[in-house]
Amino acid sequence: MNNLEIRKIPQTEQILSNPRITIWYNRISRQLTSAAVHSAIEHSRSLILDGGSFDEDALYMNIEKLCARLYNRRIRPLINASGVILHTNMGRSPIEKEVWNSCEAVNTGYSSLELSLKTGKRGKRNGLVPFFLNTLTGAESSAVVNNNAAAVYLMLSTFAAGKQVIVSRGEQVQIGGGFRIPEILRLSGAELVEVGTTNITTLDDYLDAITENTALILKVHRSNFAVRGFTSEPTVRELSEIIPDHVLIAVDQGSGVLNENIAGEDKVKSLLGDGADIVTFSGDKILGGPQAGILAGKTELIKAVDQNPLIRTMRPGKTIYSLLETSLLLRLNSPNAWSRHAEFIDSGDVVKDKCKKLKRGLSTEKYKLISDRICLGGGSTPDQFFESWSIEIVSEKMKPQAIIDELRNAEIPIIGKINGDSAVLNPAVFTDDDQKYVKSVLKALEEKL
């Protein structure tokens, strides 16, 4: 009986030629699809040997389930309805299409990435990026690496290996998935000197800690948390006016606020103007470019960074450089180029209009317009929220988490959030195409609610 049932299992090649299965080739490759088929066949064999009978539809469903599990691990486009504008898990700031299209030829063909068109010989791998950055930040010079964590590590390795670095206890932070300031200092070869307390650090705390072996004072952006209440800490300007000449002031600014007025965020340009010797920040947050770590500061310091052998392990390629260069050019030619973020945090009217358009034609009982709050995210303005509007999904049949899961498993995943006891979608960053797609998904969802 078992042998008869096992013989009913189709041949591997027959399964692989079935349209239900071939659609996965372009999603996860023929090789991984084939592996899923073999795994599902073995599962069917085991069930038969345990006394079961062959179920062809169950076999195909199992293959599809295995393929879908792999497909969900791919980096895929999705729709951000979370109300977090620069969501780190969703890639932070989207690259402007104008920027992306402008960089196509450089990335699909050959380019002058490291070739001097003047001499025909090897040139510098940075194009106009330093010129654009210096213009925007007021820095004398600048350099670019893969991300801000690399920028901080490279800076410490260059100037503080074997020396002391003073950090306030209120700024010894952990950011994201495990970027810990004390650990980065240790790995760079620097000695951490703690000063002050969690909420109060004074000028005297810094001055009392300075020795001949002090390389720098490191000021750190707290990224995803804030200290409120009875607090005090000296500014960069106050520090620059009293510390000895041999001590550098370095700032991990983090969020990439160049010269915009955003509550709770120090501007790179202001920090440098106030006396910071070198500032590091991200390219893919407020700046709106690709992931990159940027170091801006005095010429002799950036030159030293460029001469550190470690920089070769961190340097970007043509894709990052071309996208960053073009993003910076857009910023220079359009001072309000970052306003795609600003319009969502400064005015709820834009978002309210999107909500109304999204609701049009949908059940008024199941989809309700509600006031809401959104945030920038990406380690920026950690406790700053902005008034906005969202769509609340009301259901008697589905729990909020089930609704969120259903939307996340759509063909193009829609990432919403739960507010209290409700599933909520915030359309702040929706494009016109996003609006149409989300509306179609919500329409199909109505009968399940």
MIZA-123200 format. One line per 3 residues: for each residue x, y, z of C-alpha. Coordinates in nm, 3 decimals. Last residue first. Layout:
BEGIN
X,Y,Z ~ ...
This chain:
BEGIN
-1.368,4.253,0.866 ~ -1.322,3.972,0.615 ~ -1.558,4.122,0.358
-1.376,4.456,0.372 ~ -1.030,4.314,0.297 ~ -1.075,4.328,-0.081
-1.154,4.700,-0.059 ~ -0.859,4.753,0.176 ~ -0.625,4.587,-0.076
-0.759,4.798,-0.363 ~ -0.726,5.116,-0.155 ~ -0.370,5.025,-0.063
-0.281,4.985,-0.432 ~ -0.434,5.313,-0.543 ~ -0.279,5.513,-0.258
0.062,5.354,-0.309 ~ 0.053,5.451,-0.677 ~ -0.020,5.812,-0.580
0.275,5.801,-0.339 ~ 0.214,5.732,0.028 ~ 0.448,5.899,0.280
0.185,6.031,0.519 ~ -0.061,5.745,0.460 ~ -0.095,5.635,0.826
-0.268,5.300,0.861 ~ -0.416,5.189,1.193 ~ -0.517,4.859,1.351
-0.706,4.934,1.671 ~ -0.700,4.835,2.037 ~ -0.441,5.088,2.152
-0.280,5.212,1.833 ~ -0.153,4.916,1.631 ~ 0.064,4.986,1.329
0.069,4.948,0.952 ~ 0.318,4.794,0.713 ~ 0.163,4.717,0.375
0.342,4.434,0.196 ~ 0.318,4.433,-0.184 ~ 0.159,4.095,-0.253
-0.015,4.129,0.084 ~ 0.136,3.950,0.383 ~ 0.188,4.271,0.583
-0.177,4.360,0.531 ~ -0.293,4.028,0.672 ~ -0.053,4.053,0.965
-0.181,4.401,1.056 ~ -0.538,4.275,1.037 ~ -0.455,3.974,1.255
-0.288,4.206,1.506 ~ -0.600,4.423,1.525 ~ -0.829,4.125,1.593
-1.055,4.015,1.311 ~ -1.428,3.945,1.310 ~ -1.589,4.259,1.457
-1.361,4.490,1.262 ~ -1.270,4.860,1.253 ~ -0.964,4.979,1.059
-0.852,5.327,1.168 ~ -0.720,5.548,0.889 ~ -0.470,5.813,0.993
-0.425,6.187,1.048 ~ -0.131,6.392,1.175 ~ 0.004,6.595,1.465
0.379,6.567,1.504 ~ 0.581,6.379,1.763 ~ 0.922,6.469,1.904
1.063,6.228,2.162 ~ 1.340,6.066,1.957 ~ 1.403,6.362,1.721
1.613,6.148,1.483 ~ 1.726,5.788,1.534 ~ 1.570,5.678,1.206
1.232,5.806,1.318 ~ 1.062,6.122,1.191 ~ 0.750,6.090,1.402
0.374,6.062,1.355 ~ 0.071,6.148,1.566 ~ -0.294,6.065,1.505
-0.636,6.214,1.445 ~ -0.884,5.959,1.311 ~ -1.061,5.896,0.980
-1.260,5.572,0.993 ~ -1.254,5.259,0.779 ~ -1.494,4.979,0.870
-1.817,5.174,0.910 ~ -1.742,5.418,0.627 ~ -1.695,5.123,0.393
-1.466,5.221,0.106 ~ -1.543,5.433,-0.201 ~ -1.347,5.735,-0.074
-1.147,5.631,0.231 ~ -0.810,5.667,0.055 ~ -0.899,6.009,-0.081
-1.000,6.124,0.267 ~ -0.681,5.985,0.419 ~ -0.464,6.158,0.158
-0.637,6.489,0.233 ~ -0.570,6.440,0.603 ~ -0.203,6.375,0.525
-0.160,6.704,0.342 ~ -0.358,6.889,0.609 ~ -0.142,6.751,0.890
0.123,7.012,0.821 ~ 0.475,7.037,0.956 ~ 0.561,6.670,0.991
0.442,6.542,0.654 ~ 0.542,6.851,0.460 ~ 0.887,6.837,0.615
0.978,6.492,0.487 ~ 0.922,6.577,0.122 ~ 1.060,6.915,0.227
1.417,6.783,0.208 ~ 1.459,6.945,-0.131 ~ 1.382,7.286,0.023
1.721,7.433,-0.069 ~ 1.678,7.306,-0.425 ~ 2.001,7.349,-0.622
2.221,7.258,-0.327 ~ 1.996,6.975,-0.211 ~ 1.974,6.829,-0.562
2.352,6.842,-0.588 ~ 2.378,6.664,-0.254 ~ 2.149,6.387,-0.376
2.351,6.360,-0.699 ~ 2.680,6.319,-0.513 ~ 2.526,6.074,-0.267
2.377,5.859,-0.542 ~ 2.700,5.862,-0.744 ~ 2.917,5.786,-0.441
2.692,5.510,-0.311 ~ 2.665,5.331,-0.645 ~ 3.029,5.386,-0.747
3.175,5.215,-0.444 ~ 3.193,5.313,-0.078 ~ 3.509,5.310,0.135
3.507,5.116,0.460 ~ 3.788,4.863,0.430 ~ 4.000,5.115,0.239
3.950,5.363,0.524 ~ 4.138,5.131,0.758 ~ 4.472,5.232,0.604
4.436,5.576,0.772 ~ 4.559,5.834,0.520 ~ 4.209,5.965,0.445
4.148,6.014,0.818 ~ 4.470,6.216,0.848 ~ 4.360,6.434,0.555
4.022,6.479,0.724 ~ 4.201,6.608,1.032 ~ 4.435,6.842,0.843
4.144,6.992,0.650 ~ 3.921,7.062,0.949 ~ 3.581,6.902,0.967
3.324,6.678,0.805 ~ 3.309,6.299,0.832 ~ 3.019,6.132,0.650
2.891,5.780,0.697 ~ 2.683,5.650,0.410 ~ 2.349,5.485,0.343
2.205,5.656,0.037 ~ 2.065,6.011,0.035 ~ 1.781,6.186,0.215
1.995,6.417,0.428 ~ 1.748,6.368,0.714 ~ 1.842,6.000,0.735
2.037,5.821,0.465 ~ 2.368,6.008,0.465 ~ 2.453,5.960,0.831
2.666,6.188,1.049 ~ 3.018,6.256,1.176 ~ 3.154,6.589,1.299
3.518,6.701,1.330 ~ 3.686,6.996,1.500 ~ 3.372,7.123,1.673
3.409,7.496,1.738 ~ 3.066,7.656,1.725 ~ 3.074,7.687,1.346
3.132,7.314,1.313 ~ 2.837,7.242,1.540 ~ 2.623,7.501,1.362
2.685,7.349,1.018 ~ 2.613,6.998,1.142 ~ 2.286,7.120,1.290
2.191,7.000,1.637 ~ 1.856,6.821,1.657 ~ 1.602,6.860,1.937
1.355,7.057,1.728 ~ 1.434,7.055,1.358 ~ 1.547,7.377,1.193
1.740,7.262,0.889 ~ 2.112,7.333,0.838 ~ 2.275,6.995,0.787
2.061,6.758,0.992 ~ 2.238,6.430,0.920 ~ 2.093,6.222,1.203
2.413,6.102,1.366 ~ 2.577,6.408,1.516 ~ 2.872,6.205,1.647
3.068,6.510,1.757 ~ 3.444,6.540,1.799 ~ 3.612,6.816,1.998
3.988,6.779,1.982 ~ 4.222,6.817,2.278 ~ 4.578,6.944,2.211
4.461,7.308,2.215 ~ 4.347,7.297,2.577 ~ 3.971,7.320,2.653
3.805,7.648,2.750 ~ 3.633,7.815,2.454 ~ 3.567,7.497,2.258
3.373,7.347,2.549 ~ 3.133,7.640,2.568 ~ 3.081,7.633,2.189
3.016,7.259,2.192 ~ 2.748,7.313,2.453 ~ 2.779,7.218,2.817
2.534,6.971,2.974 ~ 2.242,7.011,3.211 ~ 1.941,6.805,3.311
1.661,6.811,3.567 ~ 1.374,6.697,3.345 ~ 1.438,6.519,3.014
1.695,6.278,2.874 ~ 1.609,6.158,2.523 ~ 1.604,5.827,2.337
1.656,5.692,1.985 ~ 1.961,5.886,1.866 ~ 2.148,6.001,2.174
2.384,6.203,1.953 ~ 2.731,6.167,2.106 ~ 2.986,6.430,2.207
3.340,6.292,2.211 ~ 3.612,6.493,2.384 ~ 3.947,6.422,2.228
4.299,6.291,2.250 ~ 4.362,6.308,2.624 ~ 4.711,6.181,2.704
4.832,6.513,2.845 ~ 4.537,6.499,3.083 ~ 4.177,6.622,3.072
3.937,6.477,3.330 ~ 3.911,6.789,3.548 ~ 3.827,7.002,3.245
3.541,6.774,3.135 ~ 3.376,6.760,3.476 ~ 3.446,7.132,3.517
3.237,7.207,3.209 ~ 2.947,7.022,3.370 ~ 2.765,6.694,3.312
2.422,6.639,3.465 ~ 2.158,6.382,3.364 ~ 2.339,6.049,3.340
2.628,6.168,3.551 ~ 2.949,6.356,3.484 ~ 3.262,6.212,3.326
3.371,5.874,3.191 ~ 3.718,5.831,3.043 ~ 3.720,5.564,2.773
4.061,5.448,2.655 ~ 4.103,5.427,2.279 ~ 4.218,5.121,2.086
3.942,5.144,1.827 ~ 3.781,4.829,1.965 ~ 3.760,4.983,2.313
3.601,5.303,2.186 ~ 3.350,5.109,1.977 ~ 3.264,4.902,2.284
3.206,5.208,2.505 ~ 2.989,5.373,2.233 ~ 2.764,5.074,2.180
2.634,5.000,1.830 ~ 2.418,4.694,1.905 ~ 2.117,4.664,1.677
2.008,5.027,1.690 ~ 2.210,5.264,1.907 ~ 2.360,5.194,2.247
2.456,5.505,2.438 ~ 2.735,5.638,2.651 ~ 2.602,5.993,2.618
2.472,6.059,2.970 ~ 2.794,5.923,3.118 ~ 2.971,6.206,2.937
3.255,6.092,2.713 ~ 3.626,6.177,2.737 ~ 3.858,5.989,2.503
4.203,5.885,2.623 ~ 4.493,5.769,2.408 ~ 4.630,5.445,2.267
4.426,5.486,1.950 ~ 4.259,5.829,1.975 ~ 4.306,6.023,1.652
4.283,5.781,1.359 ~ 4.113,5.488,1.530 ~ 3.859,5.721,1.690
3.774,5.882,1.355 ~ 3.756,5.546,1.179 ~ 3.522,5.409,1.446
3.293,5.712,1.427 ~ 3.281,5.700,1.046 ~ 3.224,5.325,1.048
2.924,5.371,1.278 ~ 2.806,5.649,1.048 ~ 2.791,5.425,0.743
2.994,5.310,0.442 ~ 3.262,5.580,0.437 ~ 3.276,5.940,0.313
3.528,6.220,0.370 ~ 3.508,6.595,0.430 ~ 3.707,6.919,0.418
3.696,7.278,0.541 ~ 3.343,7.228,0.670 ~ 3.071,7.489,0.613
2.811,7.213,0.609 ~ 2.641,7.256,0.271 ~ 2.939,7.394,0.080
3.179,7.145,0.237 ~ 2.945,6.859,0.149 ~ 2.914,6.970,-0.215
3.291,7.009,-0.255 ~ 3.356,6.677,-0.079 ~ 3.106,6.493,-0.305
3.234,6.644,-0.630 ~ 3.396,6.321,-0.744 ~ 3.502,6.106,-0.448
3.734,5.826,-0.555 ~ 4.043,6.030,-0.631 ~ 4.227,5.987,-0.962
4.417,5.716,-1.143 ~ 4.548,5.831,-1.478 ~ 4.388,5.976,-1.790
4.529,6.314,-1.694 ~ 4.222,6.540,-1.703 ~ 3.961,6.263,-1.700
4.111,6.148,-1.372 ~ 3.991,5.793,-1.311 ~ 3.859,5.668,-0.977
3.483,5.670,-1.033 ~ 3.511,5.786,-1.394 ~ 3.236,5.547,-1.500
3.165,5.226,-1.688 ~ 2.810,5.112,-1.749 ~ 2.499,5.020,-1.551
2.595,5.227,-1.247 ~ 2.706,5.551,-1.411 ~ 2.422,5.533,-1.665
2.156,5.490,-1.394 ~ 2.267,5.774,-1.168 ~ 2.024,6.036,-1.298
1.738,5.789,-1.269 ~ 1.810,5.734,-0.901 ~ 1.840,6.106,-0.824
1.513,6.198,-0.996 ~ 1.353,5.898,-0.830 ~ 1.451,6.043,-0.491
1.619,5.779,-0.275 ~ 1.391,5.663,0.004 ~ 1.499,5.770,0.355
1.523,5.493,0.615 ~ 1.550,5.145,0.461 ~ 1.237,4.990,0.606
1.393,4.870,0.931 ~ 1.533,5.220,0.993 ~ 1.193,5.387,0.949
1.251,5.742,0.829 ~ 0.888,5.861,0.821 ~ 0.748,5.660,1.113
0.368,5.677,1.077 ~ 0.357,5.303,1.014 ~ 0.195,5.308,0.670
0.518,5.234,0.484 ~ 0.439,5.046,0.166 ~ 0.673,4.769,0.063
0.944,4.697,-0.191 ~ 1.126,4.371,-0.132 ~ 1.457,4.266,0.018
1.414,3.890,0.006 ~ 1.334,3.697,0.323 ~ 0.965,3.682,0.232
1.059,3.490,-0.081 ~ 1.211,3.212,0.127 ~ 0.892,3.159,0.328
0.691,3.189,0.007 ~ 0.892,2.907,-0.149 ~ 0.832,2.681,0.151
0.459,2.761,0.152 ~ 0.435,2.708,-0.223 ~ 0.602,2.369,-0.189
0.365,2.275,0.095 ~ 0.064,2.383,-0.111 ~ 0.189,2.171,-0.400
0.219,1.863,-0.180 ~ -0.117,1.929,-0.013 ~ -0.277,1.943,-0.358
-0.123,1.609,-0.447 ~ -0.241,1.429,-0.133 ~ -0.073,1.089,-0.101
-0.212,0.861,0.169 ~ -0.106,0.829,0.530 ~ 0.037,0.529,0.712
0.356,0.672,0.859 ~ 0.537,0.576,0.539 ~ 0.290,0.798,0.352
0.356,1.097,0.578 ~ 0.731,1.050,0.542 ~ 0.705,1.033,0.164
0.503,1.357,0.158 ~ 0.771,1.533,0.367 ~ 1.042,1.402,0.135
0.850,1.544,-0.162 ~ 0.816,1.879,0.016 ~ 1.192,1.899,0.077
1.270,1.803,-0.282 ~ 1.030,2.070,-0.411 ~ 1.177,2.335,-0.179
1.526,2.252,-0.308 ~ 1.398,2.285,-0.664 ~ 1.259,2.630,-0.583
1.598,2.725,-0.439 ~ 1.770,2.619,-0.762 ~ 1.508,2.770,-0.993
1.564,3.112,-0.838 ~ 1.381,3.290,-0.547 ~ 1.138,3.527,-0.717
1.207,3.474,-1.085 ~ 1.186,3.098,-1.041 ~ 0.881,3.113,-0.814
0.635,3.143,-1.102 ~ 0.755,2.802,-1.220 ~ 0.582,2.631,-0.927
0.212,2.690,-0.987 ~ 0.289,2.680,-1.361 ~ 0.397,2.312,-1.324
0.735,2.247,-1.487 ~ 0.912,2.194,-1.154 ~ 0.652,1.937,-1.052
0.712,1.733,-1.364 ~ 1.087,1.767,-1.317 ~ 1.061,1.629,-0.962
0.858,1.328,-1.069 ~ 0.501,1.318,-0.939 ~ 0.417,1.137,-0.612
0.166,0.865,-0.699 ~ 0.440,0.603,-0.677 ~ 0.461,0.672,-0.303
0.096,0.573,-0.265 ~ 0.146,0.241,-0.438 ~ 0.462,0.174,-0.239
0.281,0.240,0.090 ~ 0.000,0.000,0.000
